[in-house]
Amino acid sequence: YQRRVHGDDDGGYLNTGKTLPGERILFGKVQARESGLLPQQRTPIRVQILGDPIEGELLTAQVSALTDSTFVGGSIKWSSGATERARGVYRYRLTTEDVGKPILCEFTPTGSHLSVRSFTPVVVDCDPRIVDLTLEGTPKVSSSLQLRYIYAGGSEGTTRIQWLRAAAEGPTLVAEDCLTYTTTSLDVGSHIIVLCTPCRSDGVRGEIKQVVTPHVVLPPS
């Protein structure tokens, strides 16, 4: 396996033994007075990407020095193909736009013009699914509740949304196919349940996800 020396004088590859898949190690000349490192000291740095290259998954960059020296921070960015996706964060959630491309994570140590890069395999899509489902708003009469979700699994079709009033006598459908619902006096003492069924553009549906509010109450008089 070959390790790339990004920005080194020879600009080439060094055969330095085995590495983990997608791993790159930088032997950079880091100028870092705050860390106590001497200028021009060659500091091996490793960047690993944790997580599966599947649409909707969350990737985490792990940056570490391979010596006992204290290592300062730096700047980090994520790219997909030729497009920059995020900067300044160590986590990145894969989207539909990333499918079919490898993800590049690039780290530049503070005080250095050199960078180290790590790549994932090509990102693949997944079955339709909801990877994040939240409900905003206060469950009291005449309050507006707002549903937010993140879809993954190819091109989204008509994802089904159902709002249910969960009373003692059983659930009642109160709204559907909308992202907001305004509570009424009929909801007092009941939970509001929202069911979200992901659907791809070809009609394939995924697993139903749900979110539940506390009991709806009357506003203070």
N, C-alpha and C positions, 0 to 999 in steps of 0.2 A: 504494500500500500504506500502511496506517496503523500507527503504533507507539503502543502503549498506555503512558501515563504512570501507573504504578500508585502510588496514594497521593499524587499531586501535588495542588496546591491546587485546580485546576479539575476534577480527576477525569475528564478526557476523553481524546480521542484527538488526536494531532498528526500532520499530514501532513508527514513528514520525509524522503520519498524511498523508494527501494527497500531491501528487506531480503531476507535469505534466507528460504525457506519455514519457517514455524514459529518465526521469530526475533522476539524482543521486546527492545527497548532501554529501559533505565531511566535517566532523568535525575534522579538522587536527590540529596538534600541529606545528604551523608555526613559524620558527625562521626567522624574517625579520627585521633586524636592520634599514634598510633604510626607512621602512614604519612607524617606530615608534611603531610597535607592540612588546609587551613583549615576550621574549622567552617562549615557552610552552603555549602561549595564544591559546585557542580553537576558531578557526575562521571558521564559516560556509561558504562554497564556493559552488556555483551552476554552472553547465555547462549545457547549453541547445543547442540542434542542431536545427537550423532553416532550413526549406526547405523540399520538398517532397522526399521520398525515391523512386524516379523513375529514371531509367537510363537516363543519360544526364543532370540531374538537378544539380544545384550547392548548396551544403550544407554549412552553416556558423555556426561556433561554437561561442557561446556567453558565456563568463566567467564573473561572478560577485560575489562579496562578499555580504553576507546577513546581514552585520552590517555596521555601519557608518565608520569603520576603513579603512584607506587607504590600498589598497591591491596591493602588488607587482606582477610583471609578473611571467612567468614560461614557461615551455616547453610543447608542445602540439604535438600529433601525431594521425593519422587516420589509422585504420586497417579494413580489410575485411576478416572475417574468421581468419585464422592464419597468414595472409599476411599483412605486413605494407605497406600502400599505400602512405602516405605523412607524413612529419615531419616539424614542425616549421612554419606552415601556418594555418590560421584560416578558410580557405575556401577549399573545396574539391569537384571536379566535379565527379559524379558517372559515371562509365564505364560499359561496357558489362561484365567485369570480376566480378563486384560487384553483379550482378543479382542473386537472390536466397540466399543472405547472409545479415545479419544485419551489419550496420557500427558502429564501435566503435570509439569514440573520447575520448582520455585520456589526462588529464591536470595535470601536476605536478608543484605546486608552487615553486618559487625560494627559496632555502634554506630548502626545506622539502623533506623527503623521502616518503611522502604520495602522493597519486594521487586520482583524482576523475574521474569517467568514466560515459559516457552517451551513450546510444545505440539508433539506429533507428530501426523501424520495418524492416522486410526483404525487400530488394530492388527488385522492379519489373521492367520488361522490358517495352518498349513503342513501338508504331508504328515507322516504319523507319522515321527518320528525321535528318535534318542538324541543329546542335545546335550552330555552329559558322562557319562563312564563311568570309574569308578575301582575298584580292588581293594585292600582293606585287609587287613593280616595278613602274617605272615612265612612264606615257603614252606619249612617244615620239618615233619617227621612229627608228627602229632597236633596240628597247628596249625589254627585256624579261620580261613578266608578269608571276607571279607565283601564282597559286590558292592554298589556304590552307583551309581545312574544318575539322570539327569534326562530325563524324557520330554516331548516337545512334539508337537503335531499333533492338537488336539481331545481328546475324551474318551478316555482310555486303556482299551483292552480287555485281553486276556490277552497281555501281552508275553512272548515265549518266551525262556527262559534255559537254556543248555546248558553244562555243565562237561565238558571233555575232558582226558584225560591224553595228552599228546603224547610218546609213547615212540618209540624207534628203529624199531620194527616198524609204527608207524602210530598214529593217534589212536583213543582208546577213550572212549566216553561213560560218565562215572562218576556224574553227577547231572544233574537238569534241573528247571526250574520252581521253583527255590529261590534265595534270596539268599546262603546260606552253604554252605560245603563244608569238611569236616574232612579233612585229608590223612592218608594211611595209608602204611605201609611200601612198598606197591606203587607209590607215586608217586615214590620216591627215584630221582633221576637224570633225571626227566621234567619238562617244563614243564606247567603247568596253564593251559589256554586256556578263556576264558569267552566264549561267543557270546551276544549280546543282539539279538533281533529285535523292534523296536517294532511294536505292533499297536493300531489304533484300535478303538473299540467297534463299528464297523460291519464289522469284519473286514479292513479294508485294512491291509496290512503295509508297513513301510518298510525302509530299508537296514540290513543286519546290521552291528553294530559288535562289535569284540572287544578283549579285554585279555589279556595274557600275563604269567605270572610267570617269574622266573628258575627254574633247576633246583631241585626240592625236595631238601632235604638231611636227614640225620639230626640230631637235636638233640645238643648236646655231652653226652658221657657223664660 
